[in-house]
């Protein structure tokens, strides 16, 4: 079993920054990939960024150059640094991982960007 807890969301003006955190209930060093997803009202959940245990990262085109995902295995935490935020980044952000063939999601953290 794995519990994922997100934090760091909030209200920010366009152009501002936020850093989201996702802390796992066990060591993440054995998690091959940890990802951030988001879901805006009335839209499907979409992949934002992924960080693998090997150090590779991938981003949605819409956030490339503005968001940075990173992992801290010692703290069992994955981060999403979000800069130059836009109103279209408003969504609930979720952390996701797969461990022992099971999919785990956090409960999400709300990010609201005012224009």
C-alpha positions as a printed Julia matrix, in Angstrom:
115×3 Matrix{Float64}:
   0.0    0.0     0.0
   1.11   3.52   -0.8
  -0.44   6.78    0.3
   0.37   9.92   -1.64
  -0.31  13.32   -0.11
  -0.1   16.48   -2.17
   0.4   19.97   -0.78
   1.39  23.45   -1.88
  -1.59  24.47   -3.96
  -3.29  27.82   -3.61
  -4.31  31.04   -5.29
  -1.7   32.92   -7.28
  -1.72  35.72   -9.83
  -0.83  35.08  -13.45
   2.94  35.16  -13.88
   3.52  33.91  -10.36
   4.97  30.68   -9.04
   4.0   27.77   -6.83
   5.77  24.62   -5.73
   3.72  21.49   -5.23
   4.9   18.59   -3.11
   3.81  14.96   -3.1
   5.0   12.88   -0.17
   4.7    9.12   -0.21
   4.12   6.85    2.77
   7.1    4.73    1.8
  10.43   5.18    0.08
  10.06   6.3    -3.52
  13.47   5.04   -4.57
  11.84   1.85   -5.89
   9.12   3.72   -7.79
  10.08   3.72  -11.43
   8.05   6.77  -12.32
   6.25   9.46  -10.4
   3.95  11.79  -12.23
   1.87  14.89  -11.83
  -1.52  15.08  -13.52
  -4.11  17.83  -13.5
  -7.81  18.13  -14.1
  -9.56  21.38  -14.88
 -13.33  21.78  -14.47
 -15.17  20.05  -17.29
 -12.0   18.57  -18.74
 -10.29  15.2   -18.66
  -7.36  14.54  -16.4
  -4.11  15.13  -18.26
  -0.48  14.26  -17.7
   1.66  17.24  -16.74
   5.09  15.79  -15.96
   6.9   12.56  -15.12
  10.18  11.86  -13.38
  11.73   8.4   -13.54
  14.05   6.73  -11.07
  16.76   6.93  -13.72
  16.61  10.7   -13.76
  14.61  11.21  -16.94
  11.84  13.78  -17.09
   9.0   14.4   -19.52
   6.58  17.3   -19.79
   3.36  18.15  -21.53
   3.97  20.65  -24.32
   1.76  23.16  -22.55
   4.1   23.37  -19.54
   7.55  22.88  -21.09
   9.93  25.61  -20.05
   7.67  26.72  -17.19
   7.32  23.66  -14.92
  10.05  21.52  -13.4
   9.55  18.11  -11.8
  12.08  16.73   -9.36
  12.43  13.86   -6.92
  13.98  13.74   -3.47
  14.28  10.07   -2.61
  15.58  10.82    0.87
  12.37  12.71    1.66
  10.11  10.36   -0.32
   8.83  13.43   -2.09
   8.35  14.58   -5.65
   8.01  18.26   -6.45
   6.48  20.31   -9.21
   7.92  23.81   -9.5
   5.5   25.91  -11.5
   6.66  29.27  -12.85
   5.09  31.82  -15.18
   1.67  30.49  -14.28
  -1.25  31.15  -16.59
  -4.98  31.12  -15.99
  -5.21  27.92  -18.03
  -3.04  26.18  -15.44
  -5.96  26.36  -13.01
  -6.83  22.8   -12.03
  -6.64  20.19   -9.33
  -3.17  18.67   -9.43
  -2.7   14.99   -8.6
   0.33  12.87   -7.87
   0.46   9.38   -9.31
   2.71   6.35   -9.15
   2.7    2.62   -9.83
   4.08   0.23   -7.25
   3.99  -3.54   -7.41
   1.64  -3.36  -10.41
  -0.89  -1.18   -8.58
  -1.79   2.36   -9.49
  -1.89   4.96   -6.73
  -3.24   8.5    -6.77
  -3.18  11.27   -4.24
  -6.29  13.27   -3.41
  -5.11  16.34   -5.21
  -4.34  19.96   -4.45
  -6.15  22.92   -5.98
  -4.2   25.48   -7.99
  -6.04  28.62   -9.02
  -4.38  31.24  -11.2
  -6.1   34.6   -11.39
  -5.66  36.76  -14.47
